[in-house]
Amino acid sequence: VDDIKLKDCSACKLVKYCNVQCQRNHRPQHKKECKKRAAELRDELLFKQPESSHHGDCPICCLPLPIDNDKSTLMSCCCKLICDGCEYANTTRELVGNLQQKCPFCRHPAPNDDEEADKNFMKRAEFNDPVAILQIGLRRRDEGDIEGAFEYLTKAAELGDAGAHDVLALMYDEGKDVEKDEKKEVYHLERAAIGGNPDARYDLGIAEWHKCRHARAVKHFIIAAKLG
């Protein structure tokens, strides 16, 4: 008996079982309590305040990156998001010193055009960089290749990219390019929100408000507000 390794109930983590059959036999008595505890664990994760937004910090100055995408620059060579302050400082240094334009983080030569930048993203994607995969997915979507876009966005989401989850949630909400699916929309919104995406967090708050679950909605709004 001492050699038997007990396994937790994967949903609630409250009960341990010696084998699958034991778990099945106990399911009728355990189902109600399991469902309740699983919901509590889900809410603990969902309503935990993220340390930062999904953008994180600038890798150069280590200050929080702004929520506004127009105030930072994504480097195609290393897929690092650089704040405008550090990008400006690097550009000024290069102009004053008559230096070659390079990435302020990895010092890779700057791409000459969008085609070269796309090649950089593709190279990063080969190594499963979720940021690069997201960018390729967005480019495919803008070009009208919805099937290709969905494939890349899904892969980026599977790798944990909060931005990809947010885009997929929007696609399932609109139901234009994919079949409308509220459950999948909420799933991707929750994953994006947990990852620190304030837009997804706000959308969850609106959804809860419309369902008259105002206490849950306010929690989402507060978290989104703290993220900026």
HUVEN-V657356 format. One record per pair of residues at least 24 apart in sequence whose ideal C-beta (glycine too) atoms are under 10 Angstrom apart, sorted by sequence separation. I is the first residue (numbers start at 1). J is the second residue. If there is no record, write none. Layout:
BEGIN
i:j
I:J
I:J
END
This chain:
BEGIN
i:j
9:33
10:34
11:35
12:36
13:37
14:38
56:80
57:81
58:82
59:83
61:85
62:86
80:104
81:105
132:156
133:157
137:161
164:188
165:189
168:192
169:193
200:224
201:225
9:34
12:37
13:38
56:81
58:83
60:85
61:86
77:102
78:103
80:105
114:139
130:155
131:156
133:158
134:159
138:163
146:171
165:190
166:191
167:192
182:207
198:223
199:224
201:226
202:227
11:37
12:38
55:81
57:83
58:84
60:86
77:103
79:105
80:106
130:156
133:159
137:163
138:164
141:167
162:188
165:191
166:192
198:224
201:227
11:38
12:39
14:41
58:85
59:86
60:87
75:102
76:103
78:105
79:106
125:152
128:155
129:156
130:157
134:161
137:164
150:177
164:191
165:192
166:193
193:220
196:223
197:224
198:225
9:37
10:38
11:39
12:40
13:41
55:83
58:86
61:89
75:103
77:105
78:106
128:156
130:158
131:159
133:161
134:162
135:163
149:177
150:178
164:192
165:193
169:197
198:226
199:227
9:38
12:41
58:87
60:89
75:104
77:106
78:107
130:159
132:161
134:163
138:167
162:191
163:192
165:194
166:195
170:199
198:227
11:41
60:90
73:103
75:105
77:107
78:108
125:155
128:158
129:159
130:160
131:161
134:164
137:167
141:171
146:176
147:177
157:187
161:191
162:192
165:195
169:199
170:200
173:203
193:223
197:227
198:228
11:42
73:104
75:106
77:108
125:156
128:159
130:161
133:164
134:165
137:168
146:177
147:178
157:188
160:191
161:192
162:193
164:195
166:197
169:200
189:220
193:224
196:227
76:108
77:109
129:161
130:162
131:163
134:166
146:178
162:194
163:195
165:197
166:198
75:108
77:110
130:163
131:164
134:167
144:177
162:195
164:197
166:199
167:200
170:203
76:110
77:111
130:164
154:188
157:191
160:194
161:195
162:196
163:197
166:200
169:203
173:207
193:227
75:110
76:111
153:188
157:192
160:195
162:197
165:200
166:201
169:204
75:111
141:177
161:197
162:198
163:199
162:199
163:200
166:203
76:114
157:195
162:200
77:116
76:116
77:117
76:117
79:120
75:117
76:118
78:120
79:121
74:117
76:119
77:120
60:104
76:120
77:121
59:104
60:105
75:120
76:121
79:124
58:104
59:105
76:122
77:123
78:124
79:125
58:105
59:106
74:121
76:123
77:124
76:124
79:127
79:129
81:131
78:129
79:130
80:131
79:131
78:131
79:132
78:132
79:133
76:131
79:134
75:131
76:132
79:135
74:131
74:132
76:135
74:134
74:135
69:163
54:160
54:161
55:162
54:162
55:163
53:162
54:163
54:165
50:162
54:166
67:197
67:198
67:199
54:192
54:193
54:194
56:196
54:195
55:196
53:195
54:196
55:197
50:193
53:196
54:197
55:198
46:190
50:194
52:196
53:197
54:198
45:190
46:191
50:195
51:196
53:198
54:199
47:193
48:194
50:196
53:199
54:200
46:193
47:194
49:196
50:197
42:190
46:194
50:198
53:201
45:194
50:201
46:201
67:224
46:204
67:227
68:228
67:228
66:228
64:227
65:228
64:228
47:216
46:216
49:219
53:224
47:219
55:227
43:216
46:219
47:220
49:222
50:223
53:226
54:227
55:228
46:220
49:223
53:227
47:222
48:223
52:227
53:228
43:219
47:223
50:226
51:227
52:228
46:223
49:226
50:227
49:227
END
